Amino acid sequence: MKSFNTAKFAGPLFLLAMMLLAAIPASAQTTDFAGEWSMRCTEDFVARCGGGEQLGDYLGIPLNAAGRMRAETSDVAEWGLPEFQCRPHPSPYQWRAQGNMRITKEVNPVSREITAYHVAWLRSLDRPIYMDGRPHPPAYAPHTWSGFSTGVFDGDTLVITTTHMKQGYLKDNDVPLSDQATMMEYWTRHDNIMTIVEIVNDPIYLEEPYILSSNYEIEPHTQLEFFPCTVIEENVSTKVPHYLPGKNPYLNDWLKQYGVPEEPARKGGADIMYPEYRLKMKKSGN
């Protein structure tokens, strides 16, 4: 009786196996971000959970001259104007705003691929993040509060590019954001903790990119609250609150509270963000 020669068929069988494996679509490496998330005040506690940003505190933000003038001449009382009371927060500020956050995913019913994530905060509109490879619209396309966002996975990290945002603010003390700004986001999840790193570029108001991070924790026992915003007449005057350059009397009130020298606080610019600036302060006697 002849023995079966396995070596004779090893090559063809190996090629057939490789062809079958190649025909099976490889599943993309993803992280599940869907769920209800609660904000964790691990950074900027005063700003996020302690009542809001201090007026005049622009430390850590690389504002250029135009950005600083815009910030110092604004009056946060403008938030009481009817047209501003219910405006959604811009996307770069949403992560630092108070309240919880919800992420849902949109899935193709046939391929089961994620085609979009949808993010909602307490004071926001639905923000879609498209995962289907569509391009960003041309420069003349309409801008929105959330902007136009596309995402792609880099390993387990979701990388998001956002353009076409309306003019708004980086902080609630009226640090400005122009409609030419763009934002990169990096979402990572470690167990129940989600970290979001933002890199905001704004050629109008920033000298260099503004980088910050925020943390959220998954919270399965909660639901995103309803935001019952109602427009009323809050201000005595209907004029837009503002100050002329150099006339805002409240910009330095926070300095004594935190022991911050006036010179770097008023100077602004990107160089005050780096450790080397302390040497300049020592040389100048501040």
Backbone as CSV, one residue per row, in Angstrom:
resi,resn,N_x,N_y,N_z,CA_x,CA_y,CA_z,C_x,C_y,C_z
1,MET,0.836,-1.192,0.000,0.000,0.000,0.000,0.868,1.237,0.000
2,LYS,0.593,2.164,-0.880,1.398,3.375,-0.978,1.071,4.338,0.156
3,SER,2.122,4.961,0.698,1.936,5.967,1.767,1.583,7.326,1.152
4,PHE,0.819,8.140,1.915,0.382,9.472,1.441,1.529,10.465,1.590
5,ASN,1.897,11.082,0.502,3.018,12.021,0.479,2.521,13.424,0.829
6,THR,2.625,13.798,2.133,2.152,15.123,2.560,3.020,16.242,2.023
7,ALA,4.301,15.952,1.832,5.204,17.001,1.353,4.795,17.484,-0.032
8,LYS,4.192,16.565,-0.825,3.799,16.920,-2.189,2.726,18.001,-2.203
9,PHE,1.849,17.988,-1.170,0.727,18.932,-1.134,0.934,20.094,-0.164
10,ALA,2.063,20.111,0.530,2.294,21.150,1.537,2.309,22.536,0.911
11,GLY,3.002,22.679,-0.218,3.094,23.991,-0.865,1.748,24.515,-1.328
12,PRO,0.972,23.733,-2.114,-0.348,24.197,-2.567,-1.318,24.477,-1.413
13,LEU,-1.275,23.621,-0.362,-2.161,23.857,0.778,-1.826,25.154,1.502
14,PHE,-0.533,25.444,1.621,-0.109,26.690,2.277,-0.569,27.903,1.479
15,LEU,-0.435,27.845,0.159,-0.873,28.960,-0.687,-2.384,29.156,-0.603
16,LEU,-3.138,28.036,-0.573,-4.594,28.119,-0.467,-5.000,28.763,0.858
17,ALA,-4.297,28.383,1.945,-4.616,28.951,3.261,-4.351,30.453,3.273
18,MET,-3.240,30.861,2.662,-2.908,32.287,2.623,-3.947,33.066,1.817
19,MET,-4.438,32.478,0.715,-5.440,33.136,-0.106,-6.757,33.303,0.657
20,LEU,-7.133,32.276,1.444,-8.368,32.369,2.223,-8.256,33.416,3.318
21,LEU,-7.102,33.479,3.967,-6.898,34.486,5.004,-6.929,35.895,4.431
22,ALA,-6.354,36.058,3.247,-6.338,37.373,2.613,-7.724,37.824,2.214
23,ALA,-8.613,36.854,1.954,-9.969,37.206,1.529,-10.824,37.672,2.693
24,ILE,-10.406,37.347,3.938,-11.171,37.761,5.116,-10.764,39.180,5.490
25,PRO,-11.676,40.130,5.552,-11.310,41.498,5.892,-10.758,41.596,7.307
26,ALA,-9.621,42.279,7.443,-9.004,42.447,8.754,-9.774,43.502,9.543
27,SER,-10.117,43.181,10.776,-10.855,44.133,11.601,-9.913,45.219,12.093
28,ALA,-10.368,46.475,12.028,-9.545,47.596,12.455,-9.377,47.568,13.966
29,GLN,-8.198,47.962,14.423,-7.939,48.026,15.851,-8.595,49.283,16.410
30,THR,-9.536,49.102,17.301,-10.283,50.237,17.814,-10.416,50.148,19.320
31,THR,-10.809,51.250,19.914,-11.160,51.307,21.325,-12.605,51.773,21.416
32,ASP,-13.375,51.158,22.298,-14.773,51.536,22.431,-14.881,52.746,23.364
33,PHE,-15.250,53.902,22.802,-15.393,55.129,23.583,-16.854,55.420,23.930
34,ALA,-17.777,54.603,23.453,-19.192,54.883,23.656,-19.569,54.745,25.129
35,GLY,-20.464,55.638,25.574,-20.958,55.551,26.933,-21.190,56.910,27.563
36,GLU,-21.614,56.896,28.824,-21.800,58.104,29.614,-20.523,58.364,30.410
37,TRP,-20.021,59.589,30.350,-18.748,59.932,30.976,-18.938,61.111,31.930
38,SER,-18.252,61.037,33.072,-18.283,62.120,34.053,-16.935,62.839,34.068
39,MET,-16.983,64.155,34.134,-15.775,64.965,34.162,-15.021,64.738,35.466
40,ARG,-13.698,64.702,35.388,-12.846,64.586,36.551,-11.931,65.811,36.605
41,CYS,-11.983,66.531,37.720,-11.261,67.805,37.843,-9.816,67.572,38.267
42,THR,-9.084,66.808,37.485,-7.689,66.532,37.802,-6.759,67.636,37.316
43,GLU,-7.233,68.529,36.473,-6.448,69.662,35.989,-7.331,70.906,36.003
44,ASP,-6.710,72.063,36.320,-7.435,73.339,36.336,-8.709,73.248,37.169
45,PHE,-8.543,72.871,38.435,-9.713,72.653,39.292,-10.572,73.907,39.414
46,VAL,-9.928,75.066,39.626,-10.682,76.308,39.816,-11.515,76.615,38.579
47,ALA,-10.919,76.411,37.408,-11.609,76.733,36.169,-12.763,75.778,35.900
48,ARG,-12.558,74.487,36.184,-13.530,73.477,35.791,-14.576,73.204,36.859
49,CYS,-14.194,73.250,38.116,-15.116,72.883,39.189,-15.189,73.924,40.295
50,GLY,-14.531,75.044,40.115,-14.488,76.035,41.173,-15.102,77.365,40.811
51,GLY,-15.960,77.406,39.819,-16.667,78.647,39.511,-16.273,79.315,38.219
52,GLY,-15.269,78.792,37.519,-14.905,79.377,36.229,-13.552,80.063,36.251
53,GLU,-13.096,80.453,35.061,-11.779,81.079,34.904,-11.742,82.457,35.561
54,GLN,-10.559,82.811,36.068,-10.362,84.137,36.635,-10.221,85.162,35.506
55,LEU,-10.905,86.291,35.639,-10.803,87.356,34.650,-9.373,87.887,34.610
56,GLY,-8.789,87.917,33.437,-7.424,88.391,33.271,-6.371,87.312,33.357
57,ASP,-6.748,86.087,33.706,-5.782,84.991,33.812,-5.624,84.329,32.449
58,TYR,-4.570,84.723,31.753,-4.291,84.154,30.435,-2.972,83.386,30.442
59,LEU,-2.484,83.037,31.631,-1.235,82.291,31.738,-1.387,80.915,31.092
60,GLY,-0.337,80.469,30.434,-0.364,79.163,29.797,-0.960,79.157,28.409
61,ILE,-1.376,80.339,27.921,-1.961,80.429,26.583,-1.053,81.323,25.729
62,PRO,-0.559,80.833,24.603,0.374,81.617,23.777,-0.321,82.676,22.932
63,LEU,-1.006,83.605,23.592,-1.717,84.661,22.871,-0.736,85.612,22.195
64,ASN,-1.045,86.022,20.983,-0.277,87.091,20.349,-0.893,88.432,20.739
65,ALA,-0.389,89.524,20.175,-0.856,90.857,20.556,-2.346,91.033,20.258
66,ALA,-2.787,90.512,19.112,-4.198,90.645,18.752,-5.079,89.842,19.701
67,GLY,-4.626,88.651,20.077,-5.404,87.825,20.987,-5.511,88.438,22.368
68,ARG,-4.402,89.025,22.860,-4.432,89.648,24.181,-5.340,90.880,24.185
69,MET,-5.269,91.693,23.140,-6.145,92.865,23.085,-7.605,92.440,23.043
70,ARG,-7.909,91.406,22.273,-9.281,90.924,22.192,-9.761,90.425,23.558
71,ALA,-8.896,89.735,24.286,-9.286,89.205,25.588,-9.469,90.327,26.608
72,GLU,-8.548,91.278,26.615,-8.571,92.315,27.648,-9.659,93.361,27.414
73,THR,-10.138,93.508,26.213,-11.174,94.502,25.940,-12.583,93.927,25.978
74,SER,-12.696,92.612,26.124,-14.029,92.009,26.199,-14.559,92.103,27.623
75,ASP,-15.839,91.978,27.758,-16.499,92.020,29.052,-17.368,90.772,29.141
76,VAL,-17.098,89.930,30.147,-17.839,88.672,30.247,-19.324,88.892,30.495
77,ALA,-19.716,90.143,30.772,-21.144,90.436,30.901,-21.877,90.241,29.578
78,GLU,-21.123,90.109,28.476,-21.778,89.856,27.185,-22.501,88.517,27.171
79,TRP,-22.137,87.620,28.088,-22.839,86.337,28.168,-24.294,86.520,28.567
80,GLY,-24.643,87.698,29.106,-26.017,87.971,29.470,-26.868,88.505,28.343
81,LEU,-26.241,88.792,27.183,-27.012,89.257,26.037,-27.892,88.121,25.506
82,PRO,-29.102,88.429,25.070,-30.008,87.363,24.588,-29.394,86.485,23.508
83,GLU,-28.630,87.086,22.592,-28.074,86.294,21.492,-26.921,85.394,21.914
84,PHE,-26.404,85.597,23.138,-25.283,84.781,23.609,-25.681,83.790,24.706
85,GLN,-26.843,83.928,25.283,-27.185,83.142,26.465,-27.252,81.645,26.194
86,CYS,-27.729,81.253,25.049,-27.914,79.830,24.753,-26.967,79.323,23.666
87,ARG,-25.936,80.088,23.359,-25.001,79.619,22.323,-24.229,78.407,22.853
88,PRO,-24.004,77.404,22.036,-23.225,76.237,22.467,-21.758,76.620,22.656
89,HIS,-21.069,75.892,23.515,-19.636,76.095,23.663,-18.928,75.616,22.396
90,PRO,-17.862,76.298,21.967,-17.063,75.795,20.846,-16.381,74.479,21.220
91,SER,-16.064,73.681,20.223,-15.472,72.359,20.483,-14.210,72.402,21.337
92,PRO,-13.244,73.323,21.116,-12.039,73.307,21.955,-12.320,73.550,23.430
93,TYR,-13.377,74.321,23.740,-13.684,74.611,25.140,-14.575,73.544,25.776
94,GLN,-15.306,72.793,24.966,-16.275,71.846,25.509,-15.657,70.881,26.514
95,TRP,-14.450,70.396,26.249,-13.844,69.410,27.125,-13.576,69.962,28.514
96,ARG,-13.407,71.290,28.630,-13.144,71.896,29.932,-14.404,72.481,30.568
97,ALA,-15.521,72.437,29.883,-16.757,72.990,30.428,-17.312,72.065,31.505
98,GLN,-18.172,72.601,32.355,-18.749,71.810,33.427,-19.840,70.888,32.892
99,GLY,-20.032,69.773,33.598,-21.071,68.829,33.211,-20.509,67.549,32.618
100,ASN,-21.378,66.578,32.452,-20.975,65.278,31.935,-21.002,65.267,30.408
101,MET,-20.682,64.113,29.845,-20.538,63.989,28.397,-20.999,62.609,27.965
102,ARG,-21.574,62.534,26.766,-22.046,61.258,26.224,-21.428,61.034,24.848
103,ILE,-20.966,59.815,24.606,-20.453,59.422,23.287,-21.276,58.239,22.793
104,THR,-21.832,58.377,21.602,-22.531,57.272,20.951,-21.841,56.985,19.630
105,LYS,-22.003,55.773,19.143,-21.364,55.415,17.882,-22.406,55.007,16.856
106,GLU,-22.133,55.385,15.624,-22.990,55.050,14.486,-22.307,53.924,13.722
107,VAL,-23.012,52.816,13.526,-22.407,51.606,12.969,-23.110,51.215,11.681
108,ASN,-22.337,50.849,10.661,-22.893,50.339,9.422,-23.554,48.987,9.705
109,PRO,-24.857,48.826,9.414,-25.550,47.587,9.788,-25.071,46.355,9.033
110,VAL,-24.403,46.552,7.899,-23.931,45.410,7.112,-22.490,45.057,7.468
111,SER,-21.599,46.020,7.331,-20.184,45.751,7.589,-19.829,45.831,9.069
112,ARG,-20.717,46.456,9.859,-20.517,46.647,11.296,-19.319,47.538,11.606
113,GLU,-18.901,48.308,10.648,-17.830,49.269,10.863,-18.400,50.542,11.493
114,ILE,-17.598,51.199,12.323,-18.004,52.472,12.911,-17.890,53.554,11.842
115,THR,-19.001,54.187,11.524,-18.994,55.243,10.511,-18.921,56.636,11.126
116,ALA,-19.284,56.763,12.413,-19.204,58.065,13.071,-19.357,57.889,14.573
117,TYR,-18.701,58.764,15.305,-18.988,58.955,16.725,-19.791,60.232,16.865
118,HIS,-20.648,60.290,17.875,-21.413,61.496,18.180,-21.160,61.860,19.640
119,VAL,-20.777,63.110,19.862,-20.450,63.572,21.207,-21.437,64.658,21.607
120,ALA,-21.911,64.591,22.845,-22.826,65.607,23.376,-22.417,65.947,24.797
121,TRP,-22.401,67.245,25.097,-22.140,67.738,26.448,-23.401,68.403,26.979
122,LEU,-23.303,68.920,28.201,-24.450,69.575,28.804,-24.925,70.751,27.959
123,ARG,-23.982,71.591,27.540,-24.334,72.792,26.779,-23.734,72.663,25.374
124,SER,-24.360,71.874,24.539,-23.800,71.661,23.206,-24.859,71.145,22.251
125,LEU,-24.511,71.210,20.970,-25.255,70.512,19.935,-24.597,69.161,19.707
126,ASP,-25.248,68.304,18.950,-24.629,67.036,18.585,-23.386,67.311,17.756
127,ARG,-22.268,66.715,18.142,-21.019,66.876,17.397,-20.643,65.556,16.739
128,PRO,-20.842,65.424,15.425,-20.449,64.189,14.750,-18.961,64.179,14.431
129,ILE,-18.357,63.014,14.559,-16.966,62.794,14.159,-16.989,61.672,13.133
130,TYR,-16.789,62.013,11.885,-16.956,61.059,10.792,-15.746,60.131,10.698
131,MET,-16.042,58.829,10.603,-15.006,57.798,10.555,-14.977,57.082,9.210
132,ASP,-15.705,57.593,8.230,-15.847,56.891,6.950,-14.889,57.380,5.872
133,GLY,-13.899,58.184,6.232,-12.886,58.602,5.274,-13.266,59.778,4.403
134,ARG,-14.382,60.439,4.678,-14.792,61.580,3.855,-13.814,62.744,4.021
135,PRO,-13.631,63.566,2.995,-12.715,64.708,3.094,-13.366,65.876,3.822
136,HIS,-12.532,66.813,4.270,-13.062,68.040,4.856,-13.576,68.947,3.746
137,PRO,-14.595,69.751,4.028,-15.164,70.631,3.006,-14.197,71.752,2.636
138,PRO,-14.466,72.452,1.539,-13.589,73.571,1.144,-13.656,74.710,2.152
139,ALA,-12.712,75.631,2.042,-12.581,76.718,3.017,-13.828,77.587,3.097
140,TYR,-14.554,77.730,1.979,-15.711,78.628,1.952,-16.984,77.974,2.498
141,ALA,-16.915,76.715,2.906,-18.096,76.030,3.437,-18.512,76.662,4.770
142,PRO,-19.783,76.564,5.144,-20.256,77.165,6.394,-19.519,76.623,7.621
143,HIS,-19.337,77.486,8.615,-18.728,77.099,9.882,-19.828,76.891,10.922
144,THR,-19.576,76.007,11.881,-20.549,75.702,12.919,-19.866,75.776,14.283
145,TRP,-20.666,75.715,15.363,-20.091,75.735,16.704,-19.203,74.529,16.943
146,SER,-19.606,73.385,16.436,-18.831,72.161,16.651,-17.709,71.996,15.645
147,GLY,-17.843,72.638,14.480,-16.858,72.439,13.428,-17.111,71.150,12.661
148,PHE,-16.203,70.833,11.756,-16.294,69.605,10.956,-15.155,68.684,11.385
149,SER,-15.502,67.491,11.883,-14.504,66.596,12.476,-14.459,65.259,11.754
150,THR,-13.239,64.778,11.515,-13.016,63.438,10.976,-12.034,62.721,11.880
151,GLY,-12.204,61.399,12.001,-11.349,60.633,12.892,-10.769,59.398,12.242
152,VAL,-9.635,58.969,12.751,-8.991,57.743,12.289,-8.234,57.145,13.468
153,PHE,-8.221,55.834,13.569,-7.520,55.182,14.660,-6.043,55.021,14.328
154,ASP,-5.210,55.352,15.309,-3.772,55.079,15.266,-3.497,54.120,16.416
155,GLY,-3.543,52.829,16.126,-3.508,51.851,17.201,-4.794,51.941,18.001
156,ASP,-4.683,52.135,19.310,-5.861,52.276,20.172,-6.231,53.731,20.409
157,THR,-5.529,54.654,19.804,-5.789,56.079,19.982,-6.592,56.614,18.807
158,LEU,-7.654,57.346,19.102,-8.455,57.975,18.055,-7.914,59.380,17.813
159,VAL,-7.511,59.644,16.582,-6.956,60.941,16.200,-8.010,61.695,15.390
160,ILE,-8.367,62.893,15.846,-9.472,63.652,15.257,-8.962,64.995,14.761
161,THR,-9.363,65.357,13.553,-9.029,66.655,12.971,-10.313,67.462,12.821
162,THR,-10.314,68.696,13.344,-11.507,69.540,13.307,-11.188,70.870,12.641
163,THR,-12.018,71.241,11.676,-11.907,72.525,10.978,-13.290,73.181,10.960
164,HIS,-13.393,74.361,10.337,-14.672,75.031,10.101,-15.447,75.314,11.384
165,MET,-14.736,75.838,12.396,-15.393,76.239,13.637,-15.747,77.716,13.597
166,LYS,-16.853,78.065,14.233,-17.226,79.465,14.362,-16.271,80.201,15.293
167,GLN,-16.262,81.522,15.183,-15.523,82.338,16.130,-16.099,82.135,17.517
168,GLY,-15.223,81.959,18.509,-15.710,81.702,19.858,-14.662,82.028,20.898
169,TYR,-14.445,81.105,21.853,-13.534,81.356,22.953,-12.836,80.053,23.340
170,LEU,-11.573,80.202,23.803,-10.818,79.066,24.313,-11.090,78.836,25.798
171,LYS,-11.410,79.931,26.513,-11.757,79.857,27.924,-12.967,80.738,28.163
172,ASP,-13.651,80.488,29.297,-14.870,81.250,29.546,-14.609,82.650,30.091
173,ASN,-13.319,83.039,30.202,-13.013,84.434,30.512,-12.678,85.208,29.233
174,ASP,-13.242,84.721,28.137,-13.200,85.384,26.828,-11.825,85.407,26.178
175,VAL,-11.007,84.380,26.408,-9.817,84.192,25.576,-10.316,83.811,24.184
176,PRO,-9.960,84.561,23.142,-10.641,84.404,21.857,-10.189,83.197,21.046
177,LEU,-11.095,82.765,20.187,-10.845,81.713,19.199,-11.395,82.212,17.874
178,SER,-10.571,82.237,16.830,-11.025,82.752,15.540,-11.639,81.642,14.698
179,ASP,-12.301,82.027,13.616,-12.900,81.029,12.727,-11.873,80.410,11.779
180,GLN,-10.600,80.787,11.935,-9.528,80.165,11.174,-8.810,79.082,11.980
181,ALA,-9.243,78.866,13.211,-8.594,77.900,14.084,-8.885,76.465,13.644
182,THR,-7.948,75.588,13.901,-8.118,74.148,13.686,-7.698,73.416,14.958
183,MET,-8.168,72.182,15.108,-7.871,71.437,16.332,-7.585,69.978,16.009
184,MET,-6.542,69.456,16.654,-6.256,68.025,16.647,-6.582,67.486,18.035
185,GLU,-7.238,66.326,18.081,-7.550,65.671,19.346,-7.003,64.248,19.323
186,TYR,-6.580,63.803,20.512,-6.084,62.442,20.672,-6.830,61.831,21.864
187,TRP,-7.719,60.875,21.562,-8.490,60.201,22.591,-7.810,58.877,22.945
188,THR,-7.557,58.659,24.217,-7.036,57.372,24.674,-7.860,56.920,25.873
189,ARG,-8.014,55.613,25.985,-8.779,55.059,27.100,-7.961,53.995,27.802
190,HIS,-7.838,54.132,29.123,-7.186,53.137,29.958,-8.203,52.689,31.006
191,ASP,-8.755,51.500,30.776,-9.811,50.974,31.645,-10.989,51.946,31.655
192,ASN,-11.304,52.559,32.792,-12.474,53.435,32.886,-12.129,54.918,32.733
193,ILE,-10.880,55.236,32.465,-10.446,56.622,32.351,-10.154,56.965,30.890
194,MET,-10.698,58.077,30.448,-10.469,58.572,29.091,-9.715,59.893,29.176
195,THR,-8.624,60.003,28.434,-7.834,61.226,28.390,-7.929,61.829,27.002
196,ILE,-8.207,63.116,26.958,-8.312,63.848,25.697,-7.208,64.896,25.653
197,VAL,-6.354,64.835,24.658,-5.317,65.838,24.449,-5.719,66.675,23.242
198,GLU,-5.749,67.989,23.434,-6.108,68.919,22.356,-4.879,69.728,21.934
199,ILE,-4.761,69.950,20.646,-3.749,70.863,20.100,-4.486,71.829,19.179
200,VAL,-4.590,73.086,19.622,-5.337,74.100,18.881,-4.359,75.037,18.183
201,ASN,-4.522,75.200,16.886,-3.749,76.166,16.103,-4.681,77.287,15.656
202,ASP,-4.268,78.526,15.901,-5.080,79.684,15.513,-4.148,80.766,14.985
203,PRO,-4.067,80.932,13.657,-3.142,81.916,13.081,-3.528,83.359,13.385
204,ILE,-4.737,83.593,13.874,-5.197,84.954,14.143,-4.832,85.400,15.557
205,TYR,-4.981,84.520,16.552,-4.844,84.937,17.944,-3.737,84.232,18.727
206,LEU,-3.089,83.217,18.165,-2.070,82.477,18.906,-0.706,82.558,18.226
207,GLU,0.355,82.639,19.053,1.711,82.641,18.520,2.176,81.234,18.162
208,GLU,1.686,80.249,18.881,2.048,78.855,18.635,0.901,77.983,19.130
209,PRO,0.951,76.667,18.897,-0.169,75.816,19.285,-0.450,75.857,20.787
210,TYR,-1.726,75.794,21.124,-2.188,75.732,22.505,-2.523,74.275,22.802
211,ILE,-1.858,73.695,23.805,-1.985,72.271,24.112,-2.539,72.108,25.523
212,LEU,-3.549,71.275,25.671,-4.100,70.981,26.986,-4.708,69.583,26.983
213,SER,-4.949,69.050,28.174,-5.537,67.727,28.293,-6.643,67.743,29.334
214,SER,-7.566,66.794,29.217,-8.693,66.662,30.135,-8.964,65.181,30.373
215,ASN,-9.546,64.871,31.532,-9.848,63.490,31.892,-11.321,63.307,32.194
216,TYR,-11.851,62.162,31.777,-13.220,61.762,32.091,-13.201,60.317,32.571
217,GLU,-14.218,59.962,33.358,-14.353,58.595,33.851,-15.711,58.043,33.443
218,ILE,-15.730,56.791,32.991,-16.986,56.179,32.566,-17.941,56.104,33.756
219,GLU,-19.202,56.428,33.512,-20.200,56.470,34.583,-21.482,55.820,34.075
220,PRO,-21.625,54.496,34.265,-22.793,53.781,33.718,-24.094,54.053,34.463
221,HIS,-24.028,54.727,35.620,-25.225,54.939,36.425,-25.743,56.366,36.322
222,THR,-25.511,56.996,35.189,-25.992,58.359,34.999,-26.438,58.553,33.562
223,GLN,-27.156,59.625,33.326,-27.575,60.004,31.990,-27.261,61.482,31.803
224,LEU,-26.923,61.867,30.590,-26.623,63.267,30.302,-27.848,64.131,30.597
225,GLU,-27.611,65.205,31.366,-28.725,66.044,31.797,-29.309,66.854,30.636
226,PHE,-30.555,67.251,30.809,-31.202,68.171,29.877,-30.796,69.595,30.245
227,PHE,-30.525,70.420,29.234,-30.105,71.799,29.477,-31.254,72.733,29.110
228,PRO,-32.033,73.181,30.099,-33.223,73.990,29.803,-32.875,75.471,29.635
229,CYS,-32.187,75.808,28.576,-31.778,77.201,28.369,-32.970,78.040,27.906
230,THR,-33.181,79.157,28.584,-34.263,80.079,28.235,-33.689,81.480,28.086
231,VAL,-33.970,82.135,26.983,-33.458,83.476,26.724,-34.300,84.497,27.466
232,ILE,-33.610,85.324,28.281,-34.283,86.402,28.997,-33.433,87.667,28.884
233,GLU,-33.965,88.779,29.287,-33.219,90.038,29.282,-32.532,90.194,30.626
234,GLU,-31.218,89.926,30.674,-30.474,89.964,31.928,-29.821,91.326,32.179
235,ASN,-29.331,91.960,31.134,-28.563,93.192,31.296,-29.478,94.416,31.362
236,VAL,-29.002,95.428,32.083,-29.746,96.685,32.152,-29.722,97.376,30.796
237,SER,-28.567,97.319,30.130,-28.416,97.948,28.821,-28.409,96.883,27.738
238,THR,-28.873,97.238,26.567,-28.855,96.313,25.434,-27.586,96.474,24.593
239,LYS,-26.680,97.378,25.010,-25.426,97.559,24.284,-24.494,96.382,24.573
240,VAL,-23.609,96.080,23.633,-22.664,94.982,23.814,-21.613,95.402,24.838
241,PRO,-21.494,94.713,25.989,-20.500,95.076,26.997,-19.081,94.931,26.459
242,HIS,-18.234,95.916,26.716,-16.853,95.870,26.260,-16.063,96.951,26.993
243,TYR,-14.733,96.914,26.841,-13.841,97.943,27.362,-12.934,98.419,26.237
244,LEU,-12.556,99.690,26.281,-11.558,100.198,25.353,-10.186,99.661,25.769
245,PRO,-9.223,99.597,24.853,-7.892,99.076,25.205,-7.293,99.813,26.398
246,GLY,-6.830,99.063,27.388,-6.205,99.638,28.567,-7.164,100.180,29.598
247,LYS,-8.463,99.989,29.418,-9.456,100.572,30.320,-10.198,99.542,31.174
248,ASN,-9.846,98.282,31.070,-10.519,97.263,31.885,-9.928,97.277,33.295
249,PRO,-10.684,97.681,34.321,-10.123,97.836,35.666,-10.032,96.547,36.478
250,TYR,-10.484,95.426,35.919,-10.592,94.205,36.714,-9.561,93.131,36.352
251,LEU,-8.646,93.424,35.456,-7.748,92.394,34.948,-6.736,91.904,35.982
252,ASN,-6.408,92.744,36.973,-5.375,92.381,37.948,-5.928,91.909,39.283
253,ASP,-7.241,91.789,39.416,-7.822,91.431,40.711,-7.378,90.056,41.189
254,TRP,-7.090,89.154,40.293,-6.766,87.781,40.664,-5.305,87.592,41.063
255,LEU,-4.443,88.591,40.767,-3.005,88.418,40.977,-2.651,88.208,42.441
256,LYS,-3.211,89.023,43.339,-2.896,88.896,44.761,-3.409,87.581,45.326
257,GLN,-4.518,87.113,44.821,-5.102,85.867,45.323,-4.166,84.691,45.124
258,TYR,-3.434,84.696,44.006,-2.550,83.573,43.680,-1.071,83.934,43.754
259,GLY,-0.759,85.170,44.103,0.632,85.565,44.223,1.386,85.580,42.911
260,VAL,0.711,85.961,41.837,1.328,86.000,40.508,1.835,87.412,40.223
261,PRO,3.096,87.575,39.806,3.601,88.905,39.466,2.836,89.509,38.297
262,GLU,2.693,90.801,38.298,1.922,91.463,37.248,2.624,91.417,35.899
263,GLU,3.949,91.491,35.899,4.689,91.600,34.634,4.422,90.438,33.683
264,PRO,4.574,89.176,34.104,4.281,88.088,33.155,2.795,87.961,32.841
265,ALA,1.949,88.286,33.846,0.512,88.166,33.621,0.035,89.136,32.552
266,ARG,0.581,90.325,32.553,0.169,91.338,31.586,0.935,91.234,30.270
267,LYS,2.135,90.678,30.324,2.961,90.617,29.119,2.386,89.642,28.097
268,GLY,2.055,88.462,28.555,1.510,87.462,27.653,2.553,86.920,26.694
269,GLY,2.080,86.227,25.668,2.983,85.660,24.684,3.394,84.248,25.028
270,ALA,4.042,83.591,24.080,4.394,82.187,24.241,5.560,81.972,25.193
271,ASP,6.477,82.948,25.323,7.684,82.708,26.107,7.404,82.540,27.599
272,ILE,6.268,83.080,28.116,5.975,82.926,29.538,5.537,81.506,29.877
273,MET,5.339,80.649,28.880,4.887,79.282,29.122,6.037,78.347,29.480
274,TYR,7.281,78.780,29.304,8.421,77.891,29.423,9.247,78.192,30.671
275,PRO,9.942,77.178,31.238,10.721,77.378,32.471,11.791,78.455,32.357
276,GLU,12.331,78.651,31.152,13.401,79.642,30.992,12.954,81.057,31.358
277,TYR,11.630,81.276,31.346,11.140,82.622,31.645,11.402,82.996,33.107
278,ARG,11.532,81.998,33.979,11.822,82.293,35.385,13.185,82.961,35.533
279,LEU,14.135,82.579,34.687,15.450,83.216,34.738,15.344,84.674,34.368
280,LYS,14.495,84.991,33.398,14.289,86.384,33.035,13.664,87.159,34.182
281,MET,12.758,86.501,34.880,12.091,87.160,36.008,13.092,87.469,37.117
282,LYS,14.004,86.518,37.397,14.999,86.736,38.449,15.946,87.869,38.086
283,LYS,16.338,87.942,36.819,17.247,88.994,36.381,16.599,90.370,36.468
284,SER,15.281,90.415,36.236,14.584,91.693,36.289,14.170,92.056,37.712
285,GLY,14.383,91.146,38.669,14.083,91.431,40.063,12.650,91.167,40.452
286,ASN,11.848,90.516,39.599,10.463,90.200,39.927,10.326,88.839,40.592
